[in-house]
Amino acid sequence: MVPRPKSPDGYRKIMRIGPKYKIARRLGAPVFEKTQTQKFTLSQQRKDKGRKKFSRASSEFGSQLLEKQKARFTYCLTERQFSKYARQALAKKDTNAVSRMFSYLETRLDNVVCKIGFAPTRLAARQMVSHGHILVNGKRVTIPSINLVVGDVVSIRVASAGKPLFADLNSRLSEVEKPSWIKVDMKADTATIESLPKVEGVNLMFDLRSILEFYSR
């Protein structure tokens, strides 16, 4: 195993999620991959017409809570997992809390596996890692929540490459828009972390600053 600190929330903390379309409509944002379609967007726009916003969102607390839920469901994290990242981001009394929070979320191994196209969704990526199909620096890793650092190389275990879940890998790799901080070698099916992710210029569907204000109360 890669020598990393143990995940603060356990090795396999699985988030149980209800009906995804219902949750996305309630939050007013396409937080799941399956809801990030034009059909869902048009459906949401029709439902939003003439409908009042959530009454809880009219208050500052309610608005912050809504933003927190959007981010938590986007990354498919439990409240315990998500709040842990928020507390770590707020631990230092400086102005970089938002950047740290974004980095904690984005550099999770399951998120990276999804972002580079090895898996179609974050939940699928989490299962993929848990089942030992993913290598980090050539070592088998089964902890989806570990945070990758600059220089780490993510790849698929040779014994797993022929499995059905990687049958359409080439198609996924070519269609997915990769983050600028990850270099993907499509011939070798590897991804290298070249830098830490920067929140500046990224179009998020939630407000990280508002979320951190929620946890700093």
Buried (B, 14 or more C-beta within 10 A) or exposed (E): EBEBEEBEBEEBBEBEEEEBBEBBBBBBBBBBBEBEEEEBEEBBEEEEEEEEEBEEBEEEEBBBBBBBBBBBBBBBBBEEBBBBBBEBBBEEEEEEBBBBBBBBBBBBBBBBBBBBBBBBBBBBBBBBBBEEBBBBEEEBBBBBBBBBEEEBBBBBBEEBEEEEBBEEBEEBBEEBEBBEBBBBEBEEBBBBBEEBBBBEEEEEBBBBEBBBBBBEE
